[in-house]
Amino acid sequence: MNTLFLGGVSTDAEVAKLMQNYKDAKPGDELSHEAISQLIEVPYGTHRYRTVVDRFRRLLFTQHNLEL
């Protein structure tokens, strides 16, 4: 039986770095996976990377109406 895991490590610090670095993003800007990975110090392709980037994308959409 599977159980839901709650209480993981917060993504606040990484997302804050991304929001600070890309606060002036506008439609048409390109963000590379390599640059994001280096900025947040999380290897590309890991579950952690995907979690942080998903949250970052949601915040960009809700706060700035930008979709990546």
C-alpha positions in Angstrom: 0.0 0.0 0.0 1.4 3.4 -0.9 1.3 6.3 1.5 1.5 10.0 0.8 4.8 11.5 1.8 4.5 14.9 3.5 7.2 17.0 5.1 9.9 17.2 2.4 12.5 19.8 2.1 11.2 23.3 1.3 11.9 24.7 -2.2 11.6 28.3 -0.9 15.4 29.1 -1.1 15.8 27.9 -4.6 12.7 29.5 -5.9 13.7 32.8 -4.3 17.0 32.7 -6.1 15.2 32.1 -9.4 12.6 34.8 -8.8 15.4 37.3 -7.9 17.5 36.4 -10.9 14.7 36.4 -13.4 12.5 39.1 -11.9 12.7 41.1 -15.1 11.7 38.2 -17.4 9.4 39.1 -20.2 7.7 37.1 -23.0 10.3 35.8 -25.5 13.1 35.4 -23.0 14.9 32.1 -23.1 16.0 30.4 -19.9 18.4 27.5 -20.2 18.3 24.4 -18.0 22.1 24.7 -17.5 21.8 28.3 -16.2 18.9 27.4 -13.9 20.8 24.3 -12.7 23.9 26.3 -11.9 22.0 29.0 -10.1 20.0 26.7 -7.8 22.9 24.2 -7.5 20.7 21.3 -8.2 21.6 18.8 -11.1 19.4 19.0 -14.1 17.1 15.9 -14.5 16.7 15.2 -10.8 13.4 15.1 -9.0 14.5 18.0 -6.9 15.3 20.1 -10.0 11.9 19.3 -11.5 10.1 20.2 -8.3 11.9 23.6 -8.0 11.3 24.5 -11.6 7.7 23.5 -11.5 7.1 25.7 -8.5 9.0 28.6 -10.2 6.9 28.2 -13.4 3.7 28.3 -11.4 4.8 31.4 -9.5 5.8 33.2 -12.7 2.4 32.5 -14.2 0.4 33.5 -11.1 2.4 36.6 -10.2 3.6 37.9 -13.6 1.3 36.2 -16.1 4.3 34.6 -17.8 4.3 31.0 -19.0 7.5 29.1 -19.7 
